[in-house]
Amino acid sequence: MNKSDNFLSNLGLAKKANALLTGELLFKNLAKVKLLILATDASQKTKERVYKKAHFYNLSVVEKYSSKELSNAMSLSNRMSIGITDSNFAKMLNID
């Protein structure tokens, strides 16, 4: 299994463990987030918003996968930004 498959599998596990937030819930609960994941094909406005929030809350951002890849991994549709709320999942998913 390569790093990409591993990352996406772990993202699916985080969803099943209820350890992530997406959409407006993400931005309403940023204080609980340990890691932000941003789709590579997100709009410039979304990217600016996520990076601004990440800077404010001192969070890392992973931007290596498309919204299709991220959405498929979580069995959801059209996800551009994801917040990981569990520390262990955040460590597992924080890749360089």
Secondary structure, DSSP 4 states (H G I P E B T S, - for coil): --HHHHHHHHHHHHHHTT-EEEHHHHHHSGGG-SEEEEETT--HHHHHHHHHHHHHHT-EEEEEE-HHHHHHHHT-SS--EEEE--HHHHHHH---
